[in-house]
Amino acid sequence: MRGKDFERLHSILMADKEEMNGASKAAALADFRRVAEEYFETDGELKLEIVREKRGAEVTLRIPVRRIKNFTRLN
């Protein structure tokens, strides 16, 4: 396999590696929610956005919150 066929196959395989399937996205959101709820009182659905770029991707996580939980040190 040479030339354009190789380049096409390579780009398909790379794109497949960069996409997040539904099960992975659901698992990531569940993990992010669990951690976020340790620090915030969440209010609604978390949103995960992945934008592909030349050398990878940019991931944005949106977490609607009602309040921030602060830790108090007990002596």
Residue pairs with C-beta under 8 A, 6 or more apart in sequence:
1 9
18 52
18 56
18 57
20 28
20 50
25 48
28 48
29 46
29 48
32 46
32 48
32 61
32 63
33 42
33 46
36 42
36 46
36 63
36 65
38 69
39 68
39 69
40 63
40 65
40 66
40 67
40 68
40 69
41 65
41 66
41 67
41 68
41 69
42 63
42 64
42 65
42 66
43 64
43 65
43 66
44 64
45 64
46 61
46 62
46 63
46 64
47 61
47 62
48 59
48 60
48 61
48 62
49 59
49 60
49 61
49 62
50 57
50 58
50 59
50 60
51 57
51 58
51 60
